[in-house]
Amino acid sequence: MIRLIGAGTRPGRGERVLETFWTIPNLITILRFLGVPLFVWLIVQDNYGAAFITLVIVGSTDWVDGYLARRLDQVSAAGKWLDPVADRLALIIVATVFVVDRIAPGWFIWAIVIPDIILIINSLILFRGSPNLPVSNIGKIRTALLLVGAPMLLLQKVPGFDYEWLVIAGNTVLVLGCIGHIAAFFGYLRASWQKHRRQLATAGDAHGS
């Protein structure tokens, strides 16, 4: 999994950040946004097979858009905030649907939603918006674990795949993902406070000079 982090990066080339929104990776991220309501609708219809396929596609785009952004040299300012927003939105909605439909236990939604709510409030207080922090490796691994564990649990609802080992394996991966989610939460919280202190120090030096 570690080898997948940063895949597509071209050695010896610095990162060029584009100002345009219309890049291939951003279009893929938009498709991820559109895939989430489709997934919810399929679950409501008890069409678990199609919902599983949709969730796998939605989850895979998280890696694909990052890979293409680096490989095609299409890293954009919009993509830097759009991609994490798409991740969080997908995770929150999937967690909610899983708990409501009794696919996952109740602790799943609390482990996902509460840290994100705290981070959002923290960002609004300190920065009045997004702190624009880089995604940590823990955050990337966390997302990967959650987007693997969730389909495993969902697959168990598909006729012909009602295996007990899928429930055990899916819950195990979800637990690891939630632990990573909480660890990433503390990392982002600490990084935001450090960035805020640096901004205050810079502003103080500017006023003092």
PyMOL commands that set and color helices and strands:
alter all, ss='L'
color gray80, all
select helices_A, chain A and resi 2-4+24-44+48-71+77-100+107-127+137-155+164-208
alter helices_A, ss='H'
color red, helices_A
deselect
rebuild
show_as cartoon
